[in-house]
Every structure is written in structure tokens, then in C-alpha cells.
Amino acid sequence: MQVTAPLWVGLLVGVAFGIPASLWGIGNPETVIRTARRIDRLLLGCFLLVTAVGSVLLYGLHALGLAMHFSPRPLYLVGVTVGGVLFGIGAAISGYFPGTEMLALGEGRRDVLFAIPGGLLGAAAWTLLYQTPIGKWLVGAANFGDLVVTGDIDTVRPVPMLMIAVGYAALCLMLLSFLPRYTGGKRSYLRDLATTTQDEHDRAFARDTAAYLSEGSVDPLRTGRESRFDRLTDVEVSSANLHSRTIRLVGVLVAAVVVASLFLRQAFGQSTTYSWVVGHLFAPNFDYSREVFAAIGWEPLTDLGVIFGAMLSSIFISRRFTAFRPVIPPSWRGRFGSHPGKRAAGCFVGSFLVLFGARMAGGCTSGHTLSGGVQLSLSAWLFTAAMLAALFLTARLVYRDALWRVRDV
């Protein structure tokens, strides 16, 4: 059975992704920065959970006879590695991925208004570089094509891939059974799911997580101005922790959306839209723009859907809508202070590197880490490894031992 959905379905796919992803809190740049600083392993656990569940679901459905629009990114070693490194450096500085910028825009975060122009400039820079011999070399050197763990995707056999996916999922779940979410913590992602009791250490971390996720938020359904920072409930503190059923369900929902996207039309990705916009506005006759126009599919619509989904989620569910108030991430202000100009510059420069690296590598955390990870793509694993290495090292150099707690919560 094969389905190719019309482009407008991408809008619904984006909404379906934006709502749960916003609940994760990954639209808040502090979430990415704390991952980079290895304070909170939320994103790492979520990536493992999504790719574990998604790979089994994807290849299980494929083995049952459902045709998928497989599209792992090509494995060209130099460009994917260098692009992943640049992406990680930029993400550590700005706290944003291409997809989380769309989430942040829907949630009303002010600093993303500086990140998005930086991203567009980064995409434009790659469009220009792609024309040159250096650009061609970056994507052409050591290019092994569209590889998954068993070889070329065009020759993939469903049953062997399903068996590998089950083994991969078992490995991921084992890691989640022993990996604590918070630095210095003892409570793992999965081993203690049957209990709800947190020790004092994890309770303090969870409360601080709930505090930074709610910092600067307003409730437009009530006063439109009231900050929820001082009104955290026990439920909100619990839901800030990955042990909560809500957060685990979010991971399953995101995995289902990624697999549904592959079944309906194409892999879920969010950085190509930047190059699509740049191409239409400034560089319609460049080689890279022409390639993007020919292959982009529904990505601009999914990005619009993500913005709308995040807005719905932040206003009606999580109540974390910030209405473009001047909120500086705690780690950033602990290192650089609360000056809005410095934060704007950091977002702009960081996002420039993120999008330049993403387009060089052929995808971002959505197209590589999530969609590629679900497909068990080798390029996805290379990109993610390079990105994480650069992310951790840059955060250590940039933030050092800066304070990160919101306050004594």
C-alpha cells in the first residue's frame, strides 16, 4: 500500500508535531543550552526514545506491506561532519535548532526574532558557497549515497531492518533504564517509572526546570499579563520531569508523527525552508536554490503548522506563552548578564552557524537526528555524533561554570 498525500497535509503534520514538541519545552533555548552543558539530559533521552519507538514502528509497518517514502540524507563524510560541528557550535551559543526556532516563534519568544534572520543569512551563505568548487567538494568528497545500516536504501529488505530496529530499540531503552535525567541524579528515565517519588536532588532540579520553562509566561486567557512563574503547581513540577507520563507520551506521539510523515509523503525536516525562502527572495537562479525548489515538498507548510501548533500548546495547554517579553535564558544571563543586545547578537550568530551547518550537512536535528534516526540512517548518526561533540565542547568553553538556576526554587 502506497500513499502520497497532497501538500496541504503538511500543515496538519506540522501542527501534530508542534503541539507535543512544545510540551517538551524544546522551544525554550535554555533546554538546548542545559543539554549542551550536560545539566539536563532531556533532549538526549527524547532523541533516543523517538528513534527507538519510531524505527520499530516504521520498519514494522513496512514489513506489513506499507510503502514508505524513505529519504535518508546522503552520507558524504566531509560535509556532514563539518556541517554537524558548525551546527553544534551554533546551537550551544544560541540555544536554538531550526525546528525549535519555529516552536519559539509560536510560543512568543522575543530572542527568536533575532535568531531567524541569522538563520536566513546562514542559509544564504551556503547557497553562495555551494556554487564554488569548495562547496561542490564538501558534498561530493567521500559521498557514499543514501545508506542505512543494511546498505543502500533502495535495496532495503523490511524483515532484516525490522530485526535490527528491534535490537536498536532494545539498546536505547537499556540506556534509558540507567541514564539519569539530571546531572548528579540517581533516578533513571525508565527504571523507576513505576514510582512517583523523587529524591530531594531530583525534586529540586525538576522544580527549577518548571521555573525556567514558565519564566516570563503570561496567561492571555485570563489577564494577559500575569506571570505564572510564582504560581507553579506540583503537577507542573512533575510534568517538567521526563518520568511523567505526559512527557513519555509526547515521545511516542513525536515518533508517530515522524513515521506518519514518511508514510504520507516525505521525511520530516525543518531547515530546508530557510533555503527555500532565501532562494525565492534573493537567489532564484543559483544551483542550490534550484535543487531546493525541486525537492522541498511540504516543508514550508509543516513549518507553519509547527508555529501554529506551538502557539496552541503554549496558550491552551502548557500556558507558557511569553508574548514576546524580554526573557533571557538563565544560563545566558548567568554568563553574559541580562543585556538584550548581547543576547540578540548571540542568537543571530549562533543561528547563522546552525543553518549554515544544517544546509551543508543536508539536514538538521529534524531531518537527520529524528527522521534519519528513525530510518537508521548512517548519515544521521554521523551528523548527530559530530553535532553533540561540538555542542558539549562549545558549551564548556562558552558558559564555563556560570550559574544556571532560575533562583532558589
Phi, psi and omega in degrees: 000129180230137181230137170232102186286153175294161186300325185296340177297335177302329177298318179292322177298318179297317177297317181297330175278318187297322182295304180292324180296324176294323177297328175299332183088014184279353172285344177275121184299336178297330178298315178292319181295320179292328173296315180297325181275359180060033174275320184226125183263025182306308184297319180299315179295322180292318177300316179296316182295315181296313182289328178295306180294316184294320181294319178294318179296315182299305185282339172293314177294323179295321178293335178277357175111005178274125179281133181249149176272069181299138178203062174296147178291146180295147181267089170251114197299316186290307184296319180294319180292309180297317178299319178296321179296312179299320178300313181296320177299311181295321181293322178295324181285311186273331186081015184232143163257166177304316181290323180289338173295321177294320176299314182297323178296317177294330180274358176077038178272129186290320187293341178290341177294342174262334179289319184297314175301322177297320177295319178298320178293322177297318177296322178295321180298321178291323177302320178289316183293328182300333180290338190269165176302325179296315179298316179297322179293320181301322181264351182256333182290133179050049180266113184258005175085197187272085187257137165247186190296335181262001180127206182296137184298333181290342180248017184295139176251125190302313186293311176302321179294324177296318179297318177294320179299319178297317177296319178297316179298320179298319178296316180298315181293328176295317177299318180292340178282344183239346184272114176292149178290311186261146178300135181080359181274168179245337186281122184274174179296314190243334189295329185251025184295334183287346181248159179245354184281130176252146173283174185298322180299306182292327178297318179294318179295318181295321179293322177292324176298313178299326181292314182287330177292331182263351185300128178080001183282156178234165177243090184295344179282348180244268184267336185081351181230341188293124176281140181263005184300322184267009183238032181293133178259165177299327179295318180294321178296318179295318183287346175284350182260139183295345180288344182292148180297327180299313183292323177294320178297324178302317180299318178294320180295317179296318177301318180295321179294317180297317179291319178299322178298317178294326179286320187281322183200308189198167178296147178283126178207161187223355183268338183296332180302324179300315179291327178297316178295312180301317181299315181291325185274322191232334189222056185293338185257009179278152183303314184294322178299317180297321179295320179295315180301323184285336190242355194292325180067229188262012185304316177302324179288322178295324178296318175298320178296321178298317178301312182293319179297318179295322178296315177300315182296315185288333180272316190257340185246293183281337183059040180253019179294128185256356173055033178059034173283156183283082181256122179259129179304140184305317180297320180295312182289335175293333181261319188242357182087185186259015181293121184295331180295318178297317180295320178299317179296319179297318178295317182296308182294315180299316180292327174304311180295321180300310184285325176299315179293320180298316181289326175297318182280349180085011179171173183236203178293335175282307184286325180267291191297314181276295182297316178292320179297320177297325179278358183059047182277136179291324178295326178296318180292320179295313179300313183296319179297315179295318180296314182293319178300314179291323180300310182294315182294317180296317180298322179295319181286324186277312188265340179051236180251032183298149178297145180229344180292145180296313174180188179286097181245000000 
